[in-house]
Amino acid sequence: METKSKIEPLAQPLKEKILNEINELVMKCYQCGKCAAGCPLSGEMDYTPNQILRLLQIGDPLCDDEVLRSMGIWLCLTCDTCHSRCPQEVDFPHIMDFLRSESIKRRKVHPKAKEIIAFHRSFLESIEKTGRLHEVGLIASYKLKTFNLLQDVDLAPKMFVKGKLEIFPHRIKGKEAIARIFEKAMKEAEND
Amino acid sequence: MTKIGYFPGCSLNGTAKEYDLSLQAIARIADIELVELDDWNCCGATAAHSLNSTLAVALPARNLAIAEKMGLDEILVPCAACFSRLAQARYEIKSDEKYRTKIPQLIEMEIKGTANPITVLDFLNKYALDKIKDKLYNKLNAKFACYYGCLLTRPEHLSTIERREDPLVMEKIIYLSGGMPIDWAFKVECCGAGLSVVRTDIVGKLCAKILDDAQSRGADAIIVACPMCHSNLDMRRNEINKNLSTDNEIPVVYITQIIGLALGIDPKKLGFDKHFVPTDKFLHKLQKQTVEV
């Protein structure tokens, strides 16, 4: 497997990090598969929820690597169906949030997930600047990041006619306070 | 007059204006004052919790702190996604020592977690329905598929809904309005939520299953209580229909718009003209049938 060379030796298994940092125990899972059965996107994922848990349980750096590079972690909608039906009460969406940020930190993001991350980033930038979401700004920034220039061009005029799009953003008075929240939260994530 | 905090969120200011219009109309008739939080900010949505767990708590926490400062005990959060973020932030602050100390430094405000976010369904049941139920003059003689999606029913520690796999809260409201709620299989399935822009193909597939089931069981409209569910099922209809053999034309309507109709409010004032999927046929059917009754 060509990924082998990219693995740091003696890395702490992800399952230990998950236990220490977000207090979730992946070993609770006994592979009943209820999560995968209920997940609206198991059919689209490279690894289904229970398979991701199994890979984490093994604790081998190769398996951890496979999880962080998977597309499944980016498709998860946080709909919580898996968690609410899990007989062992594994909070899988919580684990997914952790895996996503870990995947970014270790630069193991699946190539096809880059657009999803670009969208999230554009979304956060919109809030950071004005305090609220500005759809026109969000879409413009996302298009520039991904070069999907023609995407959804048919929706915008109709939304505008129906009074659902504001051309100019509303800036809240506390936008400096919001910018400081962003600054501190980003710094903290970097120091982790 | 009952006073309650109000967090409209970004959607109700933009893509979900009809939700705001109809909710405000009901509140006026029920004599409830919705006090909008001063200078509120975006809850951070999927983007924040996918990328930065601290931001995911801090952004909604600022709104909770504003509500506390304004002396509000409860905040009506009509968007199910915003509700989930605000309620989760409150939960983290109350249950996790780490956040209790960290969040006030981040938002530069005091926060105890005394202001409680509530969903539109809780608001209707707890405050509005008692005051308006004698005024529901119009019998809505049609079949309705009540759709809850994810965030009104899950996760368990935030949801106030009973029977989370088969909730009946909206069905009871429809029944009260003279409508006929149908039994169907997709009421708590996910619409695709935050993947709407980036993976419209997936949203199309998921919503197609939802709409197809509602249609095959004879629904005249789908009732929602979340702007994310609404925009996916309504605005994405072209993409959805690519997955179906025949075009599905069922309108998607907010629960507050339906109550508004039952109260006899003009559909235009409830924003029925703002949907992408036309509602004329549905409204016409209701009118015809109310005349017959």
Contacts between the chains, C-beta under 8 A, distances in Angstrom:
chain1	res1	chain2	res2	distance
A	40	B	189	6.2
A	40	B	190	4.7
A	40	B	192	7.8
A	40	B	206	5.6
A	41	B	202	6.9
A	44	B	202	6.3
A	75	B	195	7.5
A	75	B	199	7.5
A	75	B	202	7.3
A	77	B	150	7.5
A	77	B	190	5.3
A	77	B	192	6.6
A	77	B	193	5.0
A	77	B	194	6.8
A	77	B	195	6.5
A	78	B	46	6.7
A	78	B	49	7.2
A	78	B	50	8.0
A	78	B	150	7.8
A	78	B	193	7.6
A	78	B	194	7.9
A	79	B	149	8.0
A	79	B	150	4.0
A	79	B	154	7.0
A	79	B	190	3.7
A	79	B	193	6.9
A	80	B	150	6.0
A	80	B	151	7.9
A	80	B	154	3.8
A	80	B	155	4.6
A	81	B	150	7.3
A	81	B	154	7.0
A	81	B	188	7.9
A	81	B	190	6.9
A	83	B	154	7.3
A	83	B	155	5.9
A	83	B	156	8.0
A	84	B	153	7.8
A	84	B	154	4.8
A	84	B	155	6.3
A	84	B	156	5.8
A	84	B	164	6.6
A	91	B	155	7.8
A	93	B	155	7.5
A	97	B	49	5.5
A	97	B	50	6.5
A	97	B	53	6.4
A	97	B	56	7.9
A	98	B	53	7.8
A	100	B	50	5.4
A	100	B	51	7.2
A	101	B	50	7.9
A	101	B	51	6.4
A	101	B	52	7.0
A	101	B	53	6.9
A	104	B	51	7.1
A	115	B	198	5.2
A	116	B	195	7.5
A	116	B	198	5.1
A	116	B	199	7.3
A	117	B	51	7.5
A	119	B	47	7.5
A	119	B	197	5.9
A	119	B	198	4.7
A	120	B	46	7.1
A	120	B	47	3.9
A	120	B	50	5.4
A	120	B	51	5.4
A	121	B	47	7.6
A	121	B	51	7.4
A	123	B	45	6.7
A	123	B	46	7.9
A	123	B	47	3.8
A	124	B	44	7.6
A	124	B	47	5.1
A	124	B	48	6.5
A	124	B	51	6.8
A	124	B	52	7.9
A	124	B	55	7.4
A	127	B	41	7.0
A	127	B	42	4.5
A	127	B	44	6.9
A	127	B	59	7.1
A	131	B	39	7.8
A	131	B	41	4.4
A	131	B	42	6.8
A	132	B	10	5.2
A	132	B	13	7.5
A	132	B	41	6.2
A	132	B	42	4.8
A	133	B	10	3.9
A	133	B	14	7.9
A	133	B	42	5.0
A	133	B	45	7.5
A	135	B	14	5.9
A	135	B	15	7.1
A	139	B	197	7.3
A	142	B	197	6.9
A	151	B	197	7.5
A	152	B	197	6.8
A	152	B	200	7.8
A	154	B	238	7.8
A	155	B	235	6.3
A	158	B	276	6.6
A	159	B	15	7.0
A	159	B	235	7.6
A	162	B	273	7.5
A	162	B	274	4.8
A	162	B	276	7.8
A	163	B	17	6.0
A	163	B	274	6.9
A	164	B	14	5.7
A	164	B	15	4.8
A	164	B	16	8.0
A	164	B	17	6.3
A	164	B	274	6.8
A	165	B	14	6.7
A	165	B	15	8.0
A	166	B	13	7.8
A	166	B	14	6.3
A	170	B	13	7.4
A	172	B	39	5.0
A	172	B	40	7.4
A	172	B	41	5.8
A	173	B	39	4.9
A	174	B	39	5.2
A	174	B	41	6.8
A	174	B	62	7.6
A	177	B	62	7.3
A	177	B	107	7.2
A	177	B	108	6.2
A	178	B	41	5.6
A	178	B	59	7.7
A	178	B	62	7.6
A	180	B	108	7.1
A	181	B	55	7.2
A	181	B	58	5.0
A	181	B	59	6.8
A	181	B	62	7.0
A	181	B	106	5.4
A	181	B	107	6.1
A	182	B	55	6.9
A	184	B	54	7.9
A	184	B	105	7.6
A	184	B	106	5.3
A	185	B	52	5.6
A	185	B	54	4.2
A	185	B	55	4.3
A	185	B	58	5.9
A	185	B	106	6.6
A	186	B	52	7.0
A	186	B	55	7.9
A	188	B	54	5.5
A	189	B	52	5.4
A	189	B	54	6.8
